[in-house]
Amino acid sequence: MLELFRFGVGKLPPEHLERLLARAPAGDPRLVVGARVGEDAAVIEMGDRYLVVKTDPITFAVEKIGWYAVHINANDIAVTGADPKWFLATLLLPEGKAEPSLVEEIFSDILAACGELGVTLCGGHTEITHGLDRPIVVGQMLGEVAKDKLLRKDSLRPGDVVLLTRGVAIEGTALIAREKHSELSGKVSVKVLDTARRFLFNPGISVVRAARAASSTGGAKAMHDPTEGGVLAGLLEMALAARLGTVVFPDQVTILSETREICAALGLDPLALLASGALLIGLASDQVDRVKESLAAQAIPATVVAELRPLEDGYRLRRGGEVTELKFPERDELARLFENSDK
């Protein structure tokens, strides 16, 4: 008897998603950037400018979930060169656990994050939902950008390089330190755990400021927000959206020391761990210094971690003198950790 196949926790595998998206009709001619693997947001022509729209849920976090939802969705607007402007939230609350204090906390966190970014909360939906064991927030962010300021991944060319800001894996490390604190007790120091918990705010999961600094130079061609699957998935997604190959230099990826220590304690790969807070910037090699200087002025470090190649070159990892195939992680390391904890 054949065993029924079921997807694991996390994103739908890209080959399955790509097949589904291929069935979507072209539709409205005003759709400038539509549904495609590796794209962060949709872009729609609206007269003299573009409307940029994004939706993303928060499913792993419980603490500060409303704050997460705003910033994660704003990141995907900012990487197109647009300004996040309007936010809607669908709040699904677990039956039997939806106390007024929980709703108040989530709503306050949403408003606080919107205030930080100059975003207006303009709508949404709230309900008590059967079958949930935790609250879920599904965010929808809208932004706008002048037509000549839109950054597109299909503008990238072979020979362009990719910068990574800050390091990995900011969000994944913060979530593990917050949600798995007792499991890590005794395996890593209290100081490391306390520092990692604060990664949510310092260095922070928002890339809006970094995206503005990079796009203001005119040197950035495209940007991407690496999230689930970590920096490895993010670099692959960027190449797929550009319809190019890539060679990644993992030895040049900055891994934050707390991330390295926590991942070692739990047997996780930091390069495949939820990576919000870092920004991938695609640009010509002669623009690297210019963009790095603009980022440095905002105290944001950046390092070249990949080079784009012709599509026929495929996807490769170059570690020292060894070259191996680059594949999508089977699932994000955070999803694997939570999945194993539930067994």
PAFI-570674 format. One record per atom (N, C-alpha, C, O, CB): z, y, x. Coordinates in steps of 0.05 Angstrom, whole numbers, plus 5000, padded with zeros to 4 digits. Each point is the difference from the previous one (the first is absolute). Glycine has a CB too. Example, Ala and Ser with C-alpha at 12.3 -4.5 7.8 and 13.67 -1.06 7.14 Angstrom:
% PAFI-570674
515648865264500050244982500050245018501350005021501249774941496150445031500150245016501450224985500450225010495349655014
***
This chain:
% PAFI-570674
500049765017500050244983500050255018501650025018500949734945495750435031499850245016502350194994500750044976494349915025506150175019502250204996498850264992498050105011504949675023498350364945499150254990500550225021502250035010498649824942497150305055500350225020501350244986499250084978496849755049505950294987501250254991500250195023500649925023502049844941497050505031500350205021502950045007501849964983494150275001504649845041502750065009500850284993498350164990501249505046503050414970500950284995498550195018499549955023505149884965494650405001498750215015497350064989499349934977503149925063496050294976497350084992498249764994500449795012500150635015497749624954497949804996498349985026499450205012500549894938499549675060498449975024497450164998498750004979503249555029497350595013497750194999497449874991498450134986503850135049497349484972497549884992500049964969497850024988501949755057502550174943500249974971499650274987498650034980504449575025498450605006499950274988497150115002499050124981505849965031493949885011497350105004498149874980498250144989502849935059499449684946498349864980500450124972498150034985502049555044502450484964500550124974498950284998498850074980505449655017496150445024499150274999496950024999498950194990505249955035494649664986497049995000499049994971497650064996502449725050501750134936499149974972500250264985498950024977502549515024499950675010500450264986497450165001498850045021506149964992494250094964497550164999500350275014502250105003496549674954499150345052500050265014501250224982501650165009494449705017503350144948501350184981499250295004497850075007505949614990498350495000499650295000498950095027501249945021502650124947494050095033498850095025501850205015499550065023496049874957506550185007501850195013502149855017501650135014497750194948500849425037501849845017498950005028498049875006503549844955499850435057499150035028501049775017498449895016501650614978502549435003501249775014501449834979501850094987498850175057498549494953501149834979501649775012501050015022495250114949504149675012501749775008498649845022497849904997504150084956499550005069498949855023502349925018502050155003493650104995504349515014502149915018500250205023498050075013501149444975503350585018500550185022500150294992500750175016497249505012501350404948500150284991502850064988501149834986493950175005506150235016502650074991500150134972502049974986499250105061496650064945500050154975497250034990498049985015506250264998495549824961497450054988499550315001501950154999498549444971497150485033499250285001497950064979498049864998503050155052499550204934498350074977499250295002501650175006500749484965495150405025499050275002500950164975499749914978496349935049505250394978501050184979499150285005501750175007502349534985493450365005499150275004499950085029498549885016503350234941499750095051499950105028501849845019500150075024498850384957502549355009501749845018500249714990498849934980503850485031498849435004500449724993502849954990501950115010494749765024503649974945502649904991500449735014498349824999501350424955502849725058500749755014502349874985502050134994496450065051501349554948501949874983500949735013498449865013499650364946504549715036501249775012502249884983501450154986497650035059501349564954502249874987501149785018498549855012499750264942504549875048501349805016502749944989501450184991496049975050503449594958502749944990502049975023499249965023498849814938504550255033502249945019501449754989501250014979499450485036499249295000501049754990502149875018501649844991494050104988504450135047502049885018502750154999502149885000494249965030503550434971502450175001501450014973498849974979499150305058504749774965501650064976501450285004499850174983501049335007500450535033501350255007497950225005498049955014505949805006496450484968498250235003497149944991498150105011504750055028497049674941497349914991498350234990497550005004504549564985499250634997498450234990499050185022497750104999505049894960498950045062499350165023497749875015498050135008506750044996495549564999497849845012497450054986497950055012505549615002496750314959497550014984498450255004497650005002504749714965499150525035498750255004498750015027497650075003505650164966498349715052499050035027497849805007498050075013506550095000495749594977498049805006497350084988497949975012505649674990496650464973497550084987498950265012497650035002504049754956500250405050499150255013498649955026498050135007505750114972497249555036498849935026497049944996498350095016506149745000495050024963497249914996498250224991497649995002504149564988499550664998498450244994499550165026497750095005504349934948500150015063499850175024498049895020498750165014506049974979494949615009498249895020497150064994498349965018505049684991496150454968497250084994499550305007497850104996502149564967502250475047499850295005500850174977499950255002496549655029504549974947500750154976503050064999501649895015494749884961504450425007502850074995501049864975498850034979500650425043502849394980501249884976501150224982501450185009499749405016498350404948500750224982501649914976501950134992494050095023503249554972501249934974500849705001498549835010498750524966505149595012501149735001500749904972501250154985500549935062497649674947500849874976501449745008499349875020496950334953505949725012501549765007500349824976500850094978501750175057496949484968500649804981502549855010499949875021495250084964507150075000502549895008500749764982500350034976501350425041498549314995500649764986502849915008500649955024494549914974506750134982502949945006500749724990499149924979501950575017500749375019500749734993501849984976502050154997497649735051499749944934501649964976502949925007500449825017495450054958506150265012502849935005501350145024502449985004496649594976499450575036501050145024499450305000500850145018498749435007499250524954499050285000502250194990499950094977495449745016506650225024502150194993499050295004498250055016505349614998497750524970499150285002500250115029498350165008503349914945500449845062500250105028497749925017499150155018505949834977493849785000497749915015497650174995498650085018503249454981497750534975497850164992500250285012498150125010501449624948503050375041500550275010499450015030498950205010504649874954497449735050499649995029497049995008499150155017505349624988494150064981497249975006498550274994498450095016501849414974500550614987498750254992500650235020498350165007501949694944502450165057500850215020498549965026499250205013505349834965495249725031498549955025497150084998498850105019504449524991495650334967497250074996499750315002498250105014501049504957502650545016499950305000500550105028498750205009502849814944500349875062500650095027497649975018499350185016505549704978493949895005497649955016497750194993498650105017502849424988498350524969497950194991500550285011498250145008501149584951503350355041500750275011499550025029499150215010504449824956496949765049499550005029497050055006499350135020504649564987494450214976497150015005498550214985497650045003502749485006501250634973498650194984498349884978498050114993502150205045500749454953498549854979501450044973502450034998496149635037499850354944501150034973500049744985498049864999500250605000504249464991500249774982498950084973501050184987503149635038493750054967498750104976499749784978498750054979498850265050503749464974499949804979500749735009500949965023495650314956503149535003500649735007500949844976499350064977502050095068500249644960501049824979502549855009500149935024495150014959506750025000502549865006500649804979499850064976501950345049499149364984500749794980501949805012500149975025495550094953505849805005501649775008498249754997498949964978505650265007495249635036498049795001501349725003501749965017495050375003502549494963501049725002498949865025497750045007502649954942501549855063499149835022500250125028499349865019497749954949504050435035500350125026502949965010501950004984494550345005503949635037502749995012500750255015502250035011497449484992498550694998500550255014498150214988498049934988503449835055499250504961498250204990497450015017500149945024503850334960494049805003497450045014498950274992500050084976499049425024500150655019498750264995497149985009499449945023505050314983493849814975497150025006499350295000500150134980498949415000500250565043499350295002497150054999498349835008505750235019495250174962497350095000500050295011501350174989497449534971499950345062499950275012497150104999498149865004505850035026495950374964497550145000500150235019502050135003497149744949498650185062499950225018497250124999498349914985505249895044496050414987497450125001499350095028501850055017498750104936496949865053499150085026497350144998498449924983504149695038497150594996497450135001497949805009500649825016501550634994495549584980497949795006499549975030499349785009498750324947502250125059499349975029502449915016499849985025496950384969505649594993502449915014500649704995501949895012499950584985496749404986500549724994499549835025497950025013500850054939503149755054499849815022499249734988501349904982502150355047494549624983499049754989499749795023499150075022498550184942503249515030499949795020497149925007499549915022504949924960493850214999497249945006498750205019497649975007502149804949501850445052499050185020500549905029499050125019501750264948500949425035500649895027497649855012498349904985506550055001495050055040497849885014501049835023502250035010494950364977501249425022500749845024500750185024498550205005498649424978505050325031500850165023502350194993501450105018494049874999505050094957502350154991502549845006500049765001497350484963505049915038502549865006502050064978499550174983499749865067503049834950502150034979502750075014500949855017496649834952503650545022502750085009502149894980499549994976498650425046504249514988502349934984502250205006500850045023497949464977502450624979502250195003502749854999500249794988497050584992504749755033502849915000500449725011500849975023500050334939498649505022500549725008500549834976500050104977501850065067498749584961500449814978502749865004501049985023494049964971506249964984499150034972502350144985502049884993495149695010502450694991502150174990501149914973502449954997495550435028500349594955500949934974501249724999502149954989494550354992502049515031501049725000502749985013501749854990493649995011505250305020502549995014502250124983502249884998495550155045501850194944501950134982500849824977502349974993495950485020499749434975500649824977501649765008501949934986493850224994503749735043501549775008502950075006501949864992494049945027504550434994502750095007501650064975502449964999495950225044500449924936501450074975500449764982502149974988495950485015500049384994500149784981501249745012500949834986495150374991503949775050501049765013502250065020500249875021495349934974506150404999502150095018502049785007500649965023498950504958501449394999502049795005498849775016501449885017500950244940495149825039498749795014499750065030499949835017497750054941502150395048499750085028502650055014500150025025495650194961506549814999502650055012500649785020500049764994501650484964499149845067500649815021497549935016500349895023503349934949494050235018497649945015499050245015498949975022499949684944501650595022499450255014502450184998501749964982493349995008505150255026502350185001500250184975497950054987501949945063502650104944500450194978498350255004498950124982505849695010495350285034498550245006497049974994498850194988504549915048495549674971497249964994499549994970498150124991501549625052502250134942499649984971500350284987498450074983503449465018500150635008500350264988497650185006499150154983505949815022494050025020497650165007497649914984498550174990503349895056497949684951497749894985500150084970498050054988501849575044502650384957500350084972499050284996498950074979505149635016496450475025499250294997497050045006499050224997505649915016494049664995497150025005498650114975497850125002502449505031500950334944498850094975499550305001498150114989504149524986499750525039499950295001499450105029498850215003504449814959497549825058499650085028499349755016501749845006501550554989494249585013497850204999498850044972498550194996500649685050501549964935499150044972497449854994498549935018503650514983497549504973497649844992497750184992497849904994505349744992497350625012497950184993498150055023500950045023502150184943494449785029498050075021498550264992498050075013501549444999501550624968498650244990499850215022497850125004503849794949500650145061500050215021498149925023498550175010506249964977495449625020498249905022497150024991498350085016505349615001495850244959497350014990498950285000497750055007503249554965500850595020499250295000499550095028498150155005504549934953499149845061499650095028497449895011498650145015506449884991494449734989497649885010497550114987498050075014504549524995497550454965497650094986499550305006497750094999503149574965501350495042499650295005498450055026498950225003505549864974495449735041498650045025496949984996498550105016505449715008495350064954497249944996499049775017497749924999501650564991502549395025499249785018500349734987498749815008502750475029500349704942500349744987497749944981499250184985505849885018493949704999497949924982501049854975499050044978498049935062505149874964501149844978502949935007500750005024494749824964506250134992502849925004500749774981498749974980502550505035500849384993500949784983503049975003501150045021494449724984505750164973502949964998500649705001499749874980500950564993500249465050500549725002502649934985502150115006495549865039502249844936502349934984500549705002500849905021498350494947500349475010500549715000498249865020497650055001503849984950499849785064498549875021500250145026498949905020498049934946504450405035500550145024497650135013497950034987505849655019496650395020497950155014497549825003497850115001505750165023496949474979497649825003498350014975497650025002505049695029498750264945498450024975498850274997497750034990505449634989498450555028499050274997497550055017498150134990506550025001495349755033497750045018497649844989497750095002505449985037497449694951497949844988498950144975497550014996504549575022499750524965499250144976498350245007498050064986506149794991496650305043498550235009497249925009498050134992506350105021495549565002497449915010498349894977497650064999504549835044499149974938498549894977498950234983497749994991505249605009498750614995499150234984497850155014498250114987506349934993495549975046497950135016497649825004497950095010505650185013496849474970497949805004499349985030497750005008500450094946504049905062499849975029501749775010501849914986497350595018500549425021501849825013502150165015499950254999496549415006505550205007502150155015501249825021500049754997501050534963500049845061501749865020502650155001500150245004495949605024506250014968502750124999501549935026499749785011500350184939501550245059501549975025503049984993501450215001495150055025504649514967502749984991502150095020502250094993496349544979500850345054501950095021500550305000501950105011496749515016499550544960500350294999501350104975500450244997495549785031504749794954501450084975503050055006501349835012495449904960504250515021502950065003501649864979499750054976499150405044503049384990501949864982502750135003501149995022496349574980503750554977502650135002502249805009499949774991498750564973503249755053501949825012501749854979500549765003499650535037500749854939501649884979498349794985501049794992501750635003494849645001498249814987499749755017500149784989497450604990502149665047499749775018502549824999499849764999497250525031505449844970502549855000500449854974500849775000501250565032497649814945500349874974498049784996500749794989501150644993495749625025498049794997500649765017499549774992497150584998504349695035500749785017502349834988500049765002498650515038503349874947502349864988499249834976501249794995501750575021495049724970499149864976497549845004499049874981503150494993496749655050497649855005497550114986498449864990504449745016497050674994497850144986498250135021500850075022502150014938494549955032498050135017500050304992499150064978498149515027503650615012500150294993497250114994499850204986504349855042493849834983497350104996498949934972498050114992501249865057502249854937499249924973502150084980500149894978497249735041504450574987502250094983499350274987498950175013504449585016497350274946499650244984500250265017502250055011499549704948496250405043499850215021499850284990499350185016498649485011502750404948500050284991501750175018502249925008497049934944499950395053501350185019498350045025500450205014504049664968493849955023498050035021497450094987499549954977502849705053496050474986497450094990497849915020500350035024501850374953495849495012497649935016497950224997499350074978501749435017498150605028498050225000497549915015500249945024503650414973494049644989497449935013498650265009499850194985499949394987499450425053498750245011498349935024500349785012503650504972494449905024498449975024501850015024502050145000493950064978503449655043501849995024500450275013502150055012496349494995499650644990500350265013501850194983500450235009495149715012505549974956501850164984502949925002501750114988494549964981504349725047502749885001502050215009502150044988495949515021501550585014501950205010500650224981502250094997496249805049499450204941500350234981501949924977501750164992493750005020504249614977501649914977502849945009502050064986494049764991504350055046502749945010501650255005502450004995495849585026500550634989501450265004501050124974502350104999494949985042501249904938500850104974502449844989501850124989493550035002504649595012502349834992502550065016502250014989494549644997502950385040502350055018501450264993502450035003495349725033500850454954501250254991501949964977501750174995494250075021503749544970501849934977502049785009501349874983495150254984503849835059501749805012499349724989501849834995501950515009493749614994499149734991498349885022497850095006502150064946501249645061498549875022497749834988500149924977504050075052493949954987497749844991498849865024500050095023499050234939499949445033498949835021497449874990499949924976504749995043493450064998497549864993500749704999501049895019496150465003502349524955500649724997497649824993500349764998504250394987493249975011497649844993497550165005500050255002502649514963495250095038497350125002498249874979500149764997500650345053497750064937498149894980497549915013499050135019502950174946497049485026497649885011497949954979500750024976502249775060494750134971498049924980501149774984501549835010494750335020502949824945501049794982499749725012501749834996497350474965498749655052499549745011501949915022500149775007495150304981506350125023502049945021502549874988501649885014496750505013502049644947502349874987502650155004500050245006497649334999504650284992502750125001501649855021500449764999499450374952501150025070501249875023502650135008500550244995495049645020506349964997502450105013499749975030499349785009503650094950497650335056499949985029502850055011501050235001494149935000506249635008502750015011499849925029499649775007502650124948498150325063499649955028497149935004498250154991506649695016494649945006497349915005499049804979497749915002502950185046501149844933499349804980499050134974501250194990502249505030494450214970498850104975500149774979499049785005498050555020504249734952500249814978499050134974499650244999504349525024495750074957499150114974502250144986502349915000494449724997502750594990501950164984499649924971497950034989502150355044502149524955499949924972502250144984502050095011496249465002501350474960502150124983502549825001499749754998496850464972505949905033502449844997500049864973499250124980503350205050498449434969500049854975501650154979499350004977500349575048502650554983501550184982501650185018500549955024499849704939500650575025501850195015502549855008501049844985497150564991502949665048502549885010502350054981501849834998496550215049501850194940502150064981499849814976502149904991498050585024497549484975499749824978500849725007501349864985494950424998503249635042500749745009503149975002501149804992494650165033505650264984502950005002501349974973501849844996497950445045499449884940501150004973499449734986501749904986497950605011498049405007499249754988501849775010500849834984494450345012505349825030501649795012502950034991501449804997495650185042504050274957502750044991500549904972502349934993497950465037497749614954500249924972500049704996500549904978497350535009501549425034499749714997502749865002500249754998495250285022
***
